[in-house]
């Protein structure tokens, strides 16, 4: 939690200096300095656009799992909810695609509706949090009872086959892939008033709230776990089964509806951030067909970028059909490009441009360089965890394809960087924006100092 907050703080600082659509990609270019700006920019552009589009697809599949988990709760046996069954995967794919088209379809609405979508999504998250910390434990206390403190804080269960230390490191696998994306407010900073303050605060605040709400939730869920040796894991989303066991059919249905609606509207919100990122990257000529992708409607909406994201996510969801492992690898790979993007920015800020962005309204001052170094080490560690095998011995069925997928994305980025003419990418006026502003501010300060001291006698 602490290291995530440090990462959010250093990203907020650079966002405060560069509140631009495309955020993380543009920040990477500035962090690379004049020599490596273009290379860093192309790498993070491909990493981040892939990650956000994959994240949208994974949200749709998660929503479908919450819906389909109602089948075993209500005793529907005509469809076996087993991911090894191709019939179930076909139904899962159809439901996921339907959710995708409905949720992302809202991105074609008038931008004035976004504020209501954001508010509904936020309200549902808060409602879900309140129900989980109040109603859920009350229901557990009246049914199967709480787990012991020993179970919650000290017990371990090694199902990976990895050595104990490695198994402990893998406990970061889920949180590593979830506690990302808090730079989203930077993607829409060009549509935000006073963005160099508001967007920067949004990055730090979103990470802070996620950490403060997420940590006690994890502890609560550990205490509220049923006896895992007797629990039926025949649910696409096991939490639905836990809710049903604690609250009964009626009570759990309320909880599940809140979860489903929350995931649906957050898919729409993620689509807004993702499409703005894709548009910004295309605007600067990084992607194939950038001219068409970066075109906007009469209302200045990046509808073509929304379409690209929608088609890409729909294609990703098709990997559910041949294999559950294939889609799971794609989903796990969604966190890797974002985390490596954070690490690359922190590397640049630590070793290549440590003295930049001092005039940002959100500034870390003299703590900027050491905090960037800490964030660099932390995000490299998380990337290593996400690349790690999850089960031992490693065979084809449990192989983690994240490194392969990440490697392919990186190759596309390098090919794009190599073949794209330099004069067609990111005008120098935009790339040097911060440096020119800082030079101007420093010149003004020097002039004021000279005028105050007066002429020498």
N, C-alpha and C positions, 0 to 999 in steps of 0.2 A: 504494500500500500504506500509506504514512504517513497520507494523508488519510482512508483508510478506517478506520484505527485511531483517528484523532481523532474521527470520527463515532461509532464504537462507544463511545469513552470518554464522550462527552457524553450518549449515550443510556443508558449504564450509570449515570451519575450520577442522571438523572431516574428511572430504574427503581428505584434504591436508595431514593429518597424515596417512590415510588409503585409498589410491587410489586403490581399488580392485573391481573386478566384483562382483555384488551382493550388492554393496555399502550400501544402507540403512539398509539391513539386517545385514551385517557385522558390520556396525557402531553401531547398536543397541546392538549387542553382546558385543562390546568393552565398550559401555556406561554403560552397566549393571554391569561391574566389574566382578571379579572372581566368586562371589556368584550367581549373577543373569544373567550371560552372556548367558547361554544356553537357559533359559526361554525367555529372551528378544529376542534372535535370532530367536527362533522358532515362536514366536508370529508375529514379523515383517516380517519374511519370508513368512508366509501364508497370512498376510494382504497385503503385497506389490505385491506378484505375482498375487493374485486375482484382486487387484485394476488395475494393468497394463493391464492384459488380458481383464478385463471388459471395460477399457478405449478404447482398440482397437476395441471392438465390438460396443461401442457407437459412435466412429468416423465413422464406416461404416454405421450405421443407419442415422447419421447426413448427410453424403454424399448422401445417398439415398433420404432423405427428400428434399435436395436442387434440386435433379434431378426431383423427382415426383411433386414438386411444379410448374413445368412448365406446367403441365396439365391444371390447371384452368386458367393460364395466357393466354394460346393459345386456350381456349374454348373447351377443350376436356371433354365431358360429359359422355363418355361411362364408365368411372371409377370415382366414387365419392371419392375424397380425404378426407375421414373422418375416423379417427383411430378407430371409433366404428364399422366400416364396416369390416367384416372379409375378404371380397374380397380384399379390399384395403390393409389390413394388410398382406395378402398373397403375393401381389405384392411387398409391402415394404420389406418383408422378403427375397424374391427371389433376388431383386436388392441389398439388404444389403449383402447377402451371396456372390453374384458375386463380389462385390467390395472387400470384405474380401479376397477372394481367389486370386484376381488379385494383391491387394496391398501387402499382406503378402507373396504371391508367389515370389515377388522381393527379399525377404530375403534369398532365395535359390541361388541367383546369386553370382558371385565372389565378395568377400568383397571389392575389388578395385572399384567396381561400387558405393559403399555407399557414397563416397565423392561427387559424382555427384548427387546422390539422395538428400543428405543433402543440397547441393547448390541450386538445383531446388526448394526444399521445402522452403528454406529461401528466395529465389528470389520471389516466389509466395506470401509469407506472406508480404514481403515489397511492392510488386506491389498492393496487396489487400489494404494495409494500405494507400498507396498514392492515389489510386482511391477513397477510402472512404473519405479522408480528402480534396480532391480537386474536383473531378468530381461529387460525390454524392451531396454535398451542393449546387453546381452550378445548378444541375438539380432540386433540391428542390426549390431553389429561383425562378426558371422559371415555376414551376408548382403550387403546393398547398401551398408553402410558409412555413416559419419557425414557430415553436412554440415560445411562449414568454419565457423570462427569469424566470418568476414566475412558469411556468409549469416545466421548466428544473430543477430548484433549490429548490423550496419550496412546490410544489403540491404533494400530496400523494393520493393514490387510494387503499383503503382496500378491496380486493376481497377475503381475506382469512377467514374473520369472527373472526380473533384473536383480542385481545385487542391492542390498538395503539402501545404500546411499543413492544409487541411481534411481531406485524406486521412489525415494523421497523427492528427488529432483523432478520426477515425472508428475508429482502432485501439482506442479505449476502448469501442467499442460493445458488444463481447461481455462484457468484464469489468464494465462498468457494470451490465449486467443480471444478473450472476452474484453479485457481491460485495454482496448485499443479503440481508435476511432474518435477519441475525444477532441481531435483537431477539426471536427466537422464544422464548427462555427466559422472556421477560417475559410471553408469552401464557399460560403455565401457572404463573405465579408464585403464584396462589392455591392451587395444589396442591403447592407447594414449601415445605419447612421452611426457616426463617431466610431467607426470600425476598429481603429487602432487601439481603442480602449475596450469597447464592448465585445468585440470578437476575441481579444486576448483574455478578458475575464471569463468569457464563455468556455474557452478551452480549459482553463484552470478549474473553474467551478464545476464543470461537468465531470472532470476526473475526481474532484474532491467529493462531490455528492455520490458518485458511483462507489467510491471507496468507503465512505461513511455508511452508506446504506447496504453495500454488499457484504462487508465483513461481519456485522452482527447477524445478517441473514444466513450466512454460511454456518455460524455457530448455532443459530436457532434450528436450522435444518438437521444438523448433526444430533441435537437433542431430541428432535421430533421424528427421527428415523424409526421405522418399524424394525422388527427383528429380520435382518437381511437373510438369514438362513431359511426363513419361512415365507419370505416375500415372493410373490409371483411377478417375475420380470417380463411377462408376456405382454408388455405395453410398448408401443413405439416411443412414448414419452413416459418414463416410469413415475414422474411426479403426479401424473393423473391417477395412477393406481394408489399412490400414497395418500393423495387427497381423498379418494373414494374410501379407502380403509379408515381414515380418520373422521370424515365428515358424512359419510353415507352418500347415496346417489344424488339426493337433492342438493345438499350443501356443496359437494364437490363440483357440481355442474355450474354453480355460480362462480366459484373460483376459476374454473376452466374457461368460462365465457370471458371473464376479465382478462385472463392470460391471452386468449386468442385475439380479442380485440386490441389489446396492447401490442402484440406482435404485428398485427395487420397494419395499424397506424404507424408503428415504428418502421415498418418496411417502406411505407410511403415517405416518411421523413428521411430515411437512409437513401431513398431514390433521389430526393431533392439534392442532397449533398453529393451523391455519386455523379449525377448528371452534370452538376456545375463543375466538378473536377474534370470529367471527360471533356466538357466544352472548353475549359481553360487550356487543357493540354492540346486539344485540337487547334485552338485559336493560335497557338504558337508553333504549329506545323510539325508536331511530334508524331502523330498517328497517321496511318494511311487514310486517304480521303478526308484529310483535315478540313479542306475548304467546305465540304458539304456538312460535316459533323459540327463545325463551329458556326454555321449559319443560324440565325435567330428569327423568330416570328415577328409579326408586326408589333406584338406586345413585349418584344425583347426577351422572349422565352427560348431557352435552348432545347426546342422540341426534338431536333434531330439527335442531339446527345442523349435525350431520354429514350429515343427509339433504339439507338445503339446499345445502351445499357439493357433495355428490355429484351432485345434479341439475344445478346450475349448471355444474360442470366437464364433465358429460356433454353438455350442450347446446353448450358451447364446442367440444368435440371434433367436433361435427357440422359445424363450419365447414371441416374438412379436406376434406369431400366436394366442395363446389363449386369450391374454389380453394386451392392451397397458399399463395398470397400472403396470403389472408384470415387463415388460422390463424397464419402467421408474424407478421403484424402484431399479432394478439392476444397472441402470446407476447412480442414485443418490448415491447408496451404493459404487460406485467406488471411490468417493472422500474420504469417511469416513476412510477406512483402511490406506490410505496414510497419512491423517492428524493425525490419532491416532498414526501412526508410528513415525511421526515427534514429537508428544507430548511425546511418551515414550522415545525417544532418549534424548530429552531436560530434561525430568525428571531424567534420569540416569546421564546426564552431570551436572545437578544442585545439586543432592543429593548424588550420589554414586561415581562418578569419576570426581569431579570438578577440580582436579589438573592435569589431564592427557592432553596429546596432546599439551603441551606448546612449543614443539620443531617443530611444524608443520610450513612449510614455510608460509602458510596463517594462521596467528594466531590473535586472538582477544585480547590476553594478559589479563590484569586484568579485561577487560569488558566481558570476556567469560561467567562467571557464571551469572551475572545479565542479560545478553542478553538471555542466555538459559532459565532463569526463565520467562522472558517476553514472549519468544516464546512458552513456555509450557502453560502459561495462555491463550494466543491467540489461540493456536491450540485446546485446550480443549473447548474454546468458539465456534469455528467453528464446532467442532464435535457435540456439543449440538444443533447447528442450523440445521445441516444435519440430525440429529435424530428427529427433531421436526415435529409434524403434520403440514401439509401445508394448510389445510382447516379445518374449524370448522363449525358445530360439526363433529367429526370424525366418519366415517362409513366405511364399507368395500370397497366401491368404491374409497375413497380418502385416505385410510390408507397408511402411509409411512412405507414400510417394511424394510427400511434401518437398524433399530436396530435388527430386526429378522435375516436378512442376515448376518450382522456383528457378531451377537452372534453365528451363525452357523459356520462361518469361524473361530472364536476364539476357539470354541469347538474342531474343527478339529486340530487346532494348538496345543491345550493342550493335546489332545490324542496322537498326533505325538510326542510331547515332553515327554510324560509319557512312551510310549512304545518303542521309539527308544533308543537303547543302547547308553549310553553316550560315549563309546569309539569309536563309529562309526560316531560321529559328530565332525566336525571342529577340525582338529588336533591342539594340544596345541601350536605347533610351530607357527601356523598362528594366533591363538587367542591372544597369548602373544607378537605378533610382536612389537607393539608400546611400550609396557612396557619394553621389552628387549632393544629396541633402545634407549629409554630415559635413562635407567640405564647405558647403554654404554656411551651415551653422557655425562651424569652427572659424570661418573667415569673419562672420559677424561678431563672434565673441572676441576675436583678435582686434577687430576694429574698435569695439567698445572699450577694450582694455587700453588701447592706445590713446583714445580720446579722453579717458579718465585720467591717465597718467600725465597727459599734456606733453608739449614739446620740451626737449631737454635744453637746458640753458648752456 
